[in-house]
Structure formats: structure tokens, C-alpha cells
Amino acid sequence: MEKITLKLSEFYQLEAELNGLTNQQTGEVISKGLLSEKIKLTTKYWLHDLNKKVAAEKESVEKLKEELIKKYGTEDKENGAISIPVFINEQVDDETKEVVSREVNPDFVKFQNDFNALLGEERELEYHAFKLEEFDGVETEGVYNTFFKLVKVDE
């Protein structure tokens, strides 16, 4: 097993590289992800193992993110949801319905600063060593910059 230190933001990137990305609003697939590629079974096994570890770390970050939302957000009395609006004190023109003025919510800025600081923290990841040769047959349009940090190249 190998070890590497990654920023928490890189865990998010690695998770997207492994699983792909889908536009939440439209359902459009933005990228397929490395796990959807045709790869030999043993390599895919180790990719799934890596994915479980990355997902667990991401889940712990999501819990901390929820705590920050509770800290800086406000609860909607009707449905109980907590949110942090980006803008406050919006003034809308009655005729055009366009926003004519608004302020950035200082609580959103505090949340964003704290969350960005969290994403900058580093964690160690233990993983099966991947060799470049394991991916010889893969033809992809994907870009896997964070994953490439985990691949050993024999020179």
C-alpha cells in the first residue's frame, strides 16, 4: 500500500474523477469517470477500494459543512430547512422585476471562508499502488489530474 497526502478539496476532485460528474439540475453527464471505463477486473477492484476511502473522507467533510451551515445559516420556519443566502436586502424594481441593489450576506462570506479553510486542510490517503501499464488499454476523453498523482510511472 502507498500513502499520499491530499488536500480535502482534492478528495472532492478525486471522487469526481472516479465516479464522473452529472449536472444536478439537468441530469446531463459532464464526465463519465474512471470507474466507467473498460479496465481489467483487478485494477477496477482497487479503484473501487480507493473510491470507498475517498467517499468516506468526503462524507466526513460534508458533515462538517452541515455544521457550518447550521452555524451561519438561518432556519426557514415553514419547512425547517437551514440555508445561507448569498445576498440580503435585495431591492427589486416593481416594473421590470430586476434586482436594482443587494448586499453580500456577511454570514455567507464567513461560511465560505471557513469552508475554504477546511478544504485546504490535508489528510493522508492509503491506497493500492497503481502502475501506468494497468491503464494501457483505456481510451478516454477524461482528465484525471488528481488520480494521476497516485499512478507510478516506471522509467
Beta strands, then each sheet from edge to edge (+ up, - down):
strand 1: 2-7
strand 2: 21-22
strand 3: 29-31
strand 4: 74-75
strand 5: 82-83
strand 6: 87-92
strand 7: 99-104
strand 8: 122-127
strand 9: 130-131
strand 10: 151-152
sheet 1: 1+ 8-
sheet 2: 2+ 3-
sheet 3: 4+ 5-
sheet 4: 6+ 7-
sheet 5: 9+ 10+
end
